[in-house]
Amino acid sequence: MNSNLLEAQKAADKFSWDEFIAINDRSPNSKGFRIFEEWKDVHEVYLPNGENPLPWKEHAEVVITDTNQAALEQDNLPGDLKDRRSHKIWYQTLMNEKVFEYVSCAGLYKSDRQASLDNINLPSGSMLLKAAWREITPSERSRFISKSAFIGIKTSGNRIAKRRTLLGLVGLHIVQKTPSAPQWIWSTFEHVDNLSGNHPNFCVAGSMKDANRQTTGSFPNRLQREERQFPNRDLDKLNERERREWKAKRSKLQFYELIGTQWPMPRFGDKTPPQNRILVHPAVLSNITMESFVQPTSTCMGCHASARTARMDKYVASDFTFTFAKAQPLLKNPNQLPEP
């Protein structure tokens, strides 16, 4: 790897830690919640029949129901991830105020409004999070960024049976759009106990041959991390430095590590490259809690470049986020066009 790429990667990784620290700061505007806890869950925004979402500072009750990963090794097996206790991991997507105001003001929570547009371009400063939560016991709370929340399981008739539980953060994707990175900067963090320690969050015993496979029923998934294509010793040093600093401050941030940062590279000779046709570095990046079964081929921007709006008669890229496809009501068109 050349020195320019190394320096750019170091800067991108430091940027990732800075934003992770910032969103975990305590908000002065609300009873000590972390900044990201004030953000909108996508299910508060994309409501049935395209109803108007509540204003930014007002929140509806959120029930976390998503347990499936987006990328599977085998489509005929469940897409959920189960921890060492055979409990499912729960996934939540959150948007900051920049994204919410863009979606709300343009009416993009309505599918028919999206269907009338030829372009979606979120403003600089937009941020989206995808969090992976594991059910934890009160005795484990001291090692986790945690919260009390409702989780919900779909029952017959598509109804939701909800229950309140204590959740601990085991994985986090952060994406942020900046003036120099209009295709976003993609950062991913994990809990340090996911695969190590006295009580790993996930089952790690056995050989690599049977690791990272989907399982049926209540069988826990046995995970191992795929080897990095290019070891990042600067990242290892950065993680050690940050964790040492947060340990001295007795912060729970000491129990997290940056797995990597993916960032867009300008295409040689392309003054105005297509929004969803870019070069990225590093080419492969995965989070063991969210791309558990496809680690060798996982690429943040490569996957999200295919994201499209709710429009069915024409392929319209949705600025690298799949959240726009949640607009209601869902549109149907037998002449739906594939990605160009």
C-alpha positions as CSV (number, residue, x, y, z in Angstrom):
1,M,0.0,0.0,0.0
2,N,1.5,3.4,-0.9
3,S,2.2,6.1,1.6
4,N,-0.6,8.4,0.4
5,L,-3.2,5.6,1.0
6,L,-1.7,4.9,4.4
7,E,-2.0,8.5,5.5
8,A,-5.5,8.8,4.1
9,Q,-6.5,5.6,5.9
10,K,-5.1,6.9,9.2
11,A,-7.1,10.1,8.8
12,A,-10.3,8.2,8.0
13,D,-9.8,5.9,11.0
14,K,-9.3,8.9,13.3
15,F,-12.4,10.5,11.9
16,S,-14.3,7.4,12.7
17,W,-13.2,7.4,16.3
18,D,-14.0,11.1,16.6
19,E,-17.6,10.6,15.4
20,F,-18.1,7.5,17.6
21,I,-17.0,9.6,20.6
22,A,-19.3,12.5,19.5
23,I,-22.5,10.5,19.1
24,N,-21.9,8.8,22.5
25,D,-21.6,12.2,24.3
26,R,-24.3,13.0,26.8
27,S,-26.9,15.4,25.4
28,P,-27.5,18.5,27.5
29,N,-31.1,18.7,26.1
30,S,-32.5,15.5,27.4
31,K,-32.1,13.7,30.8
32,G,-28.5,12.6,30.0
33,F,-29.2,10.4,27.0
34,R,-26.4,9.8,24.5
35,I,-26.6,12.0,21.4
36,F,-27.6,9.1,19.1
37,E,-30.4,8.0,21.5
38,E,-32.2,11.3,20.5
39,W,-32.1,10.3,16.8
40,K,-35.1,9.0,14.9
41,D,-35.6,5.3,14.4
42,V,-36.5,4.7,10.7
43,H,-39.8,3.2,11.9
44,E,-40.8,6.5,13.4
45,V,-40.4,8.1,10.0
46,Y,-41.7,5.6,7.4
47,L,-45.2,5.1,8.8
48,P,-48.1,3.0,7.5
49,N,-49.9,4.6,4.5
50,G,-47.3,7.4,4.4
51,E,-48.6,9.2,7.5
52,N,-46.7,12.3,8.6
53,P,-44.0,11.6,11.2
54,L,-43.9,13.4,14.5
55,P,-41.6,16.5,14.7
56,W,-37.9,15.9,15.4
57,K,-38.1,16.4,19.2
58,E,-41.2,14.2,19.6
59,H,-40.8,10.4,19.7
60,A,-43.3,7.6,19.1
61,E,-42.9,4.3,21.0
62,V,-40.2,2.2,19.2
63,V,-40.4,-1.6,19.2
64,I,-37.3,-3.1,17.7
65,T,-38.4,-6.0,15.5
66,D,-35.5,-6.6,13.0
67,T,-33.5,-9.7,13.5
68,N,-32.4,-10.5,9.9
69,Q,-29.1,-9.7,8.3
70,A,-29.1,-8.2,4.8
71,A,-26.5,-10.6,3.3
72,L,-26.9,-14.3,3.6
73,E,-24.7,-17.3,2.7
74,Q,-27.7,-19.5,2.1
75,D,-31.1,-18.1,1.3
76,N,-32.9,-21.2,2.5
77,L,-31.6,-20.7,6.1
78,P,-32.6,-18.1,8.7
79,G,-30.8,-14.8,8.4
80,D,-30.7,-14.2,12.2
81,L,-27.6,-14.2,14.4
82,K,-27.7,-15.9,17.8
83,D,-25.3,-15.2,20.6
84,R,-23.7,-17.7,23.0
85,R,-27.0,-18.0,25.0
86,S,-29.0,-18.6,21.7
87,H,-30.6,-15.2,22.0
88,K,-31.2,-13.4,18.7
89,I,-29.3,-10.1,17.9
90,W,-31.6,-7.1,17.3
91,Y,-30.9,-4.5,14.6
92,Q,-31.9,-0.8,14.6
93,T,-31.4,2.0,12.1
94,L,-31.3,5.6,13.2
95,M,-31.0,8.9,11.4
96,N,-29.8,12.3,12.6
97,E,-31.7,15.6,12.3
98,K,-30.1,16.4,8.9
99,V,-31.5,13.3,7.3
100,F,-34.9,13.6,9.1
101,E,-35.4,17.2,7.9
102,Y,-34.5,16.3,4.4
103,V,-36.9,13.3,4.3
104,S,-39.6,15.2,6.2
105,C,-39.5,18.5,4.3
106,A,-39.4,16.8,0.9
107,G,-42.2,14.3,1.9
108,L,-39.9,11.3,1.0
109,Y,-41.6,9.2,3.6
110,K,-44.4,8.9,1.1
111,S,-43.8,6.4,-1.7
112,D,-45.8,8.3,-4.3
113,R,-43.7,11.4,-3.6
114,Q,-40.5,9.4,-4.1
115,A,-41.9,8.0,-7.3
116,S,-42.1,11.4,-8.9
117,L,-38.4,12.2,-8.4
118,D,-35.3,11.5,-10.6
119,N,-32.8,12.3,-7.9
120,I,-32.2,12.0,-4.2
121,N,-29.1,13.7,-2.7
122,L,-28.9,14.0,1.1
123,P,-27.0,17.1,2.4
124,S,-23.5,17.1,3.8
125,G,-23.6,16.3,7.6
126,S,-26.2,13.6,7.1
127,M,-25.6,10.6,9.4
128,L,-27.1,7.2,9.6
129,L,-26.5,4.4,12.2
130,K,-27.1,0.7,12.2
131,A,-26.8,-0.8,15.6
132,A,-26.6,-4.5,16.6
133,W,-28.0,-5.1,20.1
134,R,-27.6,-8.2,22.3
135,E,-29.8,-9.0,25.3
136,I,-27.7,-8.7,28.4
137,T,-28.1,-9.2,32.1
138,P,-27.8,-6.4,34.7
139,S,-24.5,-7.8,35.8
140,E,-23.0,-7.3,32.3
141,R,-24.1,-3.7,32.0
142,S,-20.8,-2.2,33.2
143,R,-19.1,-3.4,30.0
144,F,-21.7,-2.3,27.5
145,I,-23.2,0.8,26.0
146,S,-26.7,-0.2,26.9
147,K,-30.4,0.7,27.1
148,S,-33.7,-0.5,28.1
149,A,-35.9,-1.1,25.1
150,F,-38.9,-2.9,23.7
151,I,-38.3,-5.8,21.3
152,G,-41.1,-7.3,19.3
153,I,-41.8,-10.7,17.8
154,K,-44.3,-11.1,15.0
155,T,-47.2,-13.5,15.8
156,S,-50.1,-14.8,13.8
157,G,-52.0,-12.1,12.0
158,N,-48.8,-10.0,11.7
159,R,-49.3,-8.7,15.2
160,I,-46.3,-7.8,17.4
161,A,-45.8,-9.3,20.9
162,K,-43.5,-6.9,22.7
163,R,-41.5,-7.1,25.8
164,R,-39.0,-4.8,27.6
165,T,-35.4,-6.0,27.9
166,L,-31.9,-4.7,28.6
167,L,-29.8,-4.4,25.4
168,G,-26.1,-4.1,25.0
169,L,-24.4,-2.7,21.9
170,V,-22.3,-5.3,20.2
171,G,-21.9,-3.7,16.7
172,L,-22.3,-0.3,15.1
173,H,-22.1,1.0,11.6
174,I,-21.8,4.8,11.2
175,V,-22.1,6.5,7.9
176,Q,-21.6,10.3,7.4
177,K,-21.6,12.4,4.3
178,T,-19.0,15.2,4.1
179,P,-18.1,17.7,1.4
180,S,-15.1,15.7,0.4
181,A,-16.9,12.3,0.6
182,P,-20.3,12.7,-1.1
183,Q,-20.5,8.9,-1.2
184,W,-20.2,8.9,2.6
185,I,-17.5,7.7,5.0
186,W,-18.3,4.2,6.3
187,S,-17.2,3.3,9.8
188,T,-17.8,0.1,11.7
189,F,-17.2,-0.7,15.4
190,E,-17.6,-3.8,17.6
191,H,-17.6,-4.8,21.2
192,V,-14.2,-6.1,22.3
193,D,-15.8,-9.2,23.9
194,N,-17.5,-10.4,20.7
195,L,-14.8,-13.0,20.0
196,S,-12.5,-13.0,23.1
197,G,-12.4,-12.7,26.8
198,N,-13.7,-15.0,29.5
199,H,-17.2,-14.9,28.2
200,P,-17.3,-14.0,24.5
201,N,-20.6,-12.6,23.2
202,F,-20.6,-15.2,20.5
203,C,-19.6,-18.9,20.4
204,V,-16.1,-19.2,19.1
205,A,-15.1,-22.8,19.9
206,G,-14.2,-25.3,17.2
207,S,-12.5,-25.1,13.8
208,M,-12.7,-22.4,11.1
209,K,-14.3,-24.9,8.8
210,D,-17.7,-24.7,10.5
211,A,-17.6,-21.0,11.5
212,N,-19.7,-18.2,10.2
213,R,-22.5,-20.4,9.1
214,Q,-26.3,-19.8,9.4
215,T,-28.1,-22.1,11.9
216,T,-31.7,-23.2,12.4
217,G,-33.8,-23.2,15.5
218,S,-32.1,-22.1,18.7
219,F,-28.6,-23.2,17.8
220,P,-26.1,-20.4,18.5
221,N,-23.9,-19.2,15.6
222,R,-20.2,-19.9,15.9
223,L,-18.3,-16.9,14.7
224,Q,-14.7,-16.2,13.8
225,R,-13.2,-13.2,12.1
226,E,-11.9,-13.6,8.6
227,E,-8.3,-12.4,8.2
228,R,-7.8,-8.9,6.9
229,Q,-6.5,-8.7,3.4
230,F,-4.1,-5.9,4.5
231,P,-3.3,-5.8,8.2
232,N,-3.7,-2.3,9.6
233,R,-1.1,-1.8,12.3
234,D,-1.9,1.9,12.5
235,L,-5.5,1.0,13.3
236,D,-4.4,-1.4,16.0
237,K,-2.3,1.4,17.6
238,L,-5.2,3.9,17.3
239,N,-7.6,1.4,19.0
240,E,-5.1,0.8,21.8
241,R,-4.6,4.5,22.4
242,E,-8.3,5.4,22.4
243,R,-9.3,2.5,24.6
244,R,-6.5,3.3,27.1
245,E,-7.7,6.9,27.3
246,W,-11.3,5.9,27.8
247,K,-10.3,3.4,30.4
248,A,-8.6,6.1,32.4
249,K,-11.9,8.1,32.2
250,R,-13.9,5.0,33.3
251,S,-16.0,5.2,30.2
252,K,-17.7,2.3,28.5
253,L,-16.1,3.4,25.2
254,Q,-13.1,1.5,26.4
255,F,-14.9,-1.7,25.5
256,Y,-15.2,-0.9,21.8
257,E,-12.9,-1.0,18.9
258,L,-12.9,0.3,15.3
259,I,-12.9,-2.6,12.9
260,G,-12.3,-0.3,9.9
261,T,-13.3,2.7,7.8
262,Q,-14.2,2.6,4.1
263,W,-14.0,5.8,2.1
264,P,-14.5,6.8,-1.5
265,M,-11.5,7.3,-3.8
266,P,-11.7,9.7,-6.8
267,R,-11.7,7.9,-10.2
268,F,-8.8,8.9,-12.3
269,G,-10.0,11.1,-15.2
270,D,-13.6,11.3,-13.9
271,K,-14.4,15.0,-13.1
272,T,-18.0,14.1,-12.3
273,P,-18.3,10.4,-11.7
274,P,-21.8,8.8,-11.4
275,Q,-23.0,9.0,-7.8
276,N,-23.1,5.2,-7.3
277,R,-20.0,4.3,-9.5
278,I,-16.9,4.9,-7.4
279,L,-13.7,3.3,-6.2
280,V,-13.4,2.5,-2.5
281,H,-10.7,1.8,0.1
282,P,-10.4,-0.8,1.6
283,A,-12.3,-2.9,-0.9
284,V,-13.6,-5.3,1.7
285,L,-15.0,-4.4,5.1
286,S,-17.3,-6.3,7.4
287,N,-18.7,-6.2,10.9
288,I,-19.0,-9.7,12.5
289,T,-22.4,-8.9,14.0
290,M,-24.0,-7.6,10.7
291,E,-22.2,-9.3,7.9
292,S,-21.5,-12.5,9.8
293,F,-22.0,-14.9,7.0
294,V,-20.3,-13.1,4.1
295,Q,-17.2,-11.5,5.6
296,P,-14.8,-12.3,2.7
297,T,-16.9,-10.4,0.1
298,S,-18.6,-7.8,2.3
299,T,-18.2,-4.2,1.1
300,C,-20.2,-1.3,2.5
301,M,-20.3,1.0,-0.5
302,G,-20.4,-1.8,-3.0
303,C,-23.6,-3.1,-1.4
304,H,-25.2,0.2,-0.8
305,A,-24.5,1.5,-4.3
306,S,-27.4,-0.6,-5.5
307,A,-29.9,1.1,-3.1
308,R,-32.9,2.6,-5.0
309,T,-35.9,4.7,-4.3
310,A,-39.5,3.5,-4.1
311,R,-39.9,4.4,-7.8
312,M,-40.7,1.3,-9.9
313,D,-40.9,2.4,-13.5
314,K,-37.3,3.8,-13.5
315,Y,-34.2,2.9,-11.5
316,V,-33.3,5.9,-9.3
317,A,-30.4,5.6,-6.9
318,S,-31.2,6.5,-3.3
319,D,-27.8,8.0,-2.3
320,F,-26.4,4.8,-0.8
321,T,-29.2,4.2,1.7
322,F,-31.8,1.5,1.6
323,T,-34.0,3.4,4.1
324,F,-35.9,5.2,1.4
325,A,-37.3,1.9,0.2
326,K,-39.3,1.8,3.5
327,A,-41.6,4.6,2.2
328,Q,-45.3,3.7,2.4
329,P,-47.5,2.5,1.0
330,L,-45.4,0.0,-0.9
331,L,-45.8,0.5,-4.7
332,K,-46.3,-2.4,-7.1
333,N,-45.4,-2.3,-10.7
334,P,-45.2,-5.4,-12.9
335,N,-42.8,-3.5,-15.2
336,Q,-40.2,-2.9,-12.5
337,L,-36.8,-2.3,-14.1
338,P,-33.6,-3.9,-12.8
339,E,-30.5,-1.9,-11.8
340,P,-28.8,-0.5,-14.9
